[in-house]
Amino acid sequence: MFPELLRFPEGFPILGGEAITSFGVMMLLAFLVGGYILKSELVRIGEDPEKGWDLVLMAVIGGIVGARLYYVFLNYPRFAVDPFGMLFARGGMVWYGGFLGAAALVIWRIRKSGMPLGRTADAAAPALALAYAVGRIGCFLVGDDYGRPTDSWVGIAFPRGIPPTHADTMAERFGITIDPAMIEKYGEILPVHPTQLYETGMSTLIFLLLWSLRRGRHPAGWLFMTWLALAGVERFVVEIFRAKDDRFFGVLTLAQVISIGLVAVGAYWMIRLRRNGKGRRAA
């Protein structure tokens, strides 16, 4: 893969020796893509488009802080050993933590600016879906968040992954039982499900669906709840193939448990908003 796009020369001011990572570039691109779509949707619904970039800034700050804090929560024993190194390492970002942190700051900013919460959330829904799809390409390029070993044609090995898809690492860190036939066939570096690309594909489809629905006559907030439910389904499915070490609930990962909650919340509010909208029209 391509974890580093380039590295500054040692004599370069301030950034000498530092690398520009593909993950960082794709994260930046994800926020820019999301901001552009959100801005265009705010124009369509008659809101100030420049406020969209304020919301993106809140999403950047809340997303990074929330993603890192969630990662610390999941890996507290390692944090206790080296708290400074873990907090300021390049890696260690968990999407659900980032989503919760970003949502908190964005909602605060929407309320403070006087924008309508439901309509603004609907405008953000397609942007969230496509930004997530772009961001997962960054995970693929650095070899992070990959899946379980597979002998199928979709399998991709990450010899420089985080961590590499080494047979011993997969067994020790993720508790995966490795088929000896795979080691005999591929060696110690095994092909795995490219779950990052699975998520990119599914989230792109969600974006296309939301984009086609956005002009319909829906109650305020309904489109966002649709995204929330679909995003939960997407993540639940992908977790089936993920190489994970957080299966605290039997066969379910922590992310799958959260996904079930998001699907339930999204579906509940989709139905409730529809019923309330029909009731108001009837009245």
N, C-alpha and C positions, 0 to 999 in steps of 0.2 A: 504494500500500500504506500501511501505518500503522507506520512505524519508531519513532515516538514516541507514547506514550499521553498523556503530559502533561509539562509542564515546571514546576518549582518557581519561584515568583516570585523576583526578584533579592534581595529583602530577607529571604528565608526563611533561618533559621539553618542554617549548615553546607552545606545542599544548595541554596542559592540559585542559580538559573540552570541547575541540573542537570536532565537529562531522565530520565524513566522510560521505557525502551525496551520495545517489545513483545517483542523477543527475550529480554531479561532476565526479563520477567514469565513468558513461556512456559517458559524454562529453570527458573525457580523452581517453576512448576506441574508440570513434568515430574518433578522430584525429589520433590515432594510426592505426586504420583500413584504414582510408583514406590515410595516409602516406605510409603504406605498399603497397597498390594497386597502388598508384602513382609511387612509386619507381620501382615496377615491370614493369609498363608500360613505364617508362623512359628507362629501360634496353632494352625493346623490340624495341623502336624506335631509339636506339643508342645514347641516351643522358646520361649524368653523373647522376647515380641514387642518389648520395649523395646530389645533389641539391634539390631533392624532399623534404628532411627534412627541408631545408632552406625555401621552399615554405610553408610547414606545419607550421613552426614557424611564418611566416608572417600571415598565415591564423588564427592562434591562437590569436595573438595580435590584428590584425584588426577585427577579428570576435567578440572578447569580448568587445572591445571598441565600435565598431559600434552597437552591439546589445544593449549595455547599453545606448548609446546616443539616439538611436531610441526609446527606452523605455521611456527615460526622455522626449523626444519630445511628445510622446503620452500622457504622464501623467504630463504635466508641472505644473498644479496647485498643485499637491502633491509635486513636486520637489521644488517649491517656498517655501513651508512650512518647509521642512526638506531636503535641498539639500545634505548635507553630508551623512545622513542616506540612502537616495535613491541611491546615487552613489556607496556606498560601501556595500549595502545589498546583501545577498546571491541570492535573486531572482531578477526578472526584466531583462529578456533577450528576445529580439525580433529577430527572425531569419532573416527577411529581412534586418534589420539594420546590423546584423552580416555579412550577405552575401555581402552587399555593402562595408562595412569596410574591410573585408577580400579580396574582389576582387581588391580593390584599392592598397593594400599593395602587394598582390601577383603579379599583373601586373607590378608594379614598380620593384619588385625583378626579375621577368623574363626578363624585359628590361635591367636591370643593369647587369645581369649575361650573357647576350648575347644569351639566349635560344630562339628558334623560338616560337613566341607567339601562333600561331594557333595550331601547333602540340602539344605543351605543354598543352594547354587548352583541347585538345582532350584527352590527357593522363589523365587529372584530372577529366574528366566528369564521368566515372564510379565510381571513388573514392568519388566524391561529393555525388552521389546518395546513395551509401551504407553508407557513414558516416552519412548522414542525417537520414537514417533509424535507425541506431544504436542510434543516439542522441535522437530521439523521444521516445525511450524506457525509457530513463532517465526522460523525462517529464511524462510518464505514472507512473513510480515508485514513483514520488513525488506528483502526483495528480495535475498537472498543464496543462493548454491548453486543457482542456477537452471540451466536446460538450454540446449540449442542452439536457434537460431531455427527456428520452424515456422510454416507457413501453415495448419495444421489448426485445427479448432474449439477445441482445448484450449489454444491459445497465449495467453499473458498477457504483457503488456509491463510492465517495471519501470523507469519513468522516473526513480525515486529509488532505484534498487537499488544494491547494493554489489558491483561498479560498476553504473551504469545500463546497460540493454540497448541501448546506442547502437551503430549499425552499425560505426563506426570502432573503438570499444572491443572489440567482439566479434572484429573482424579482427586488431587489433594485439595485444591481450592474450591471446586464446585461439587465435589462428591459424585462425579459422574463415573459410572462403570464403563470402561473402555473395552470394546471388542478387540481381542488380540489380532483378529484377522485384519482390522483396519491399520494397526501398527505395522503388521507385516506388509501390507499393501502400500501404505503412504509414508512409513517411517514415523518418527516422533512428532513431527508437525502435522496435525490432522486438519482436514477440511471440515468446516462447520457451516451451519445454516447462517447465511448473511441476513440476520434478522433486521439489521439496520435498513437494508434495501426493501425488506418486506414492509417495514413501517413507512418508508418513503412512498412506496407504491400505494398502500392502503390509504395513507393520509392524503395523497394527491387525489384519489378517487373521492374521498370525503369532501375535499375542497371543490371538486367539480360539481358534486351534488349540491352543496350549499350555495355555490355560485348560481346554479340554475334555479334554486328556490328563493333566492334573496328578494326578488321583485314580487313575490306572491303576497296575498293579503293575510299575513300572519299576525297574531297578537305580539306585542313588544316582548322580547325575551325568548320567543319560541325558537328562533333559528339558533340562538346560542345554546339552548338546552338540547337541541338536536345534535349540535356539534359535541356537546359534553357526553351524551349517550353514545354516539358513534365512536368518539375517541376512547371511551371506556371499553367498548367492544373490541376495537382494534388492538388496544394494549393487552387485553385479556388473551386474545388469540395469539399474539406474538410471544407472550410469556410462556406459552406451551413449548416453544422451540428454543427459548433463551437458555444460556448457560448461567445459572443463578445459584447463589449460596444463601438466599434469604427465604427459603421455604419453611417459614415458621408455623404455617397452618396446614400441616400435612403435605398434600400434593400441590397446594396453592402457594404462590409467592405473595409477599406483602403487596406488590404492585397489582396482583390479580384481585386481592381483597379490596384494595382501594378502587380498582376498576369496577367491581361489582357495585360499590357505593355510588360511583359516578353515573353508571348506567341507571341505577334506581332513581337517583335524584333527577337526572335528565328526563327519564321517561315520565316520572311523576309530574314534573312541571310542564312538560309538553302537553300531557292530557289535561292538566288543570287549566293552563292558559287557553287551550282550545275551547274547553267548556265555558270558561268565563267570557271568552270572546263571542261565542254563540249566544250566551245569555244576554249580553249587552245588545247584540244585534236584534234579538227577538224583542227585547224591551223597547 
